[in-house]
Amino acid sequence: MNRFKDSQPDESDSFEKRLFGIIRYGIKALALLMTLVIFWSIIDVVYVIYERLMTPPVMFLQANDLLKIFGSFLIVLIGVEIYENIILYMNEDTIQVKLVIATALMAIARKVIVFDFNFVSYQYIFATGFVIIGLGLSYWLLLRDERLRLEEDRNKVKKRKTKKTEPSS
């Protein structure tokens, strides 16, 4: 059930109704702002690529240039994931934990890709590794749970079909 679409506050409480409307429009504003941020991020990707290609030696990319470009791409993808979270929340009134964890994994992957190991301490690297392990295990557990539920549902359907096809005695 979607709290922001389907149900409405008690008609007798106009204050609650106004607050409810403010929250609904606030979520829509977040979706709009996220769309603008994604658009600006895409422009940034184009600018970063142009800047890196025009820096002498022209049309030649070094490893650091590629890392900067990949980082810019991943920022856009992270923005898209956040946008999807906002839209799902607005439409379904639930936070999709799997999508949030996938977004966090993408964000931490971006962080690892752009690490400058000359300036990052070993404690920071270990902490990042533990975050990745924790997020990865969480994501794996969610997928495993989802698969188990799907398998249970399939088994229930199979049992119903076999009961219907069995001859009555």
Buried (B, 14 or more C-beta within 10 A) or exposed (E): EEBBEEEEBEEEEEEEBEEBEEEBEEBBEBBEEBBEBBEEBBEEBEEBBEEBEEEEEEEEBEEEBEBBBBBBBBBBBBBBBBBBBBBBBBEBBEEBEEBBBBBBBBBBBBBEEBEEEEEEEEEEEEEBEEBBEEBEEBBEEBEEEEEEEEEEEEEEEEEEEEEEEEEEE
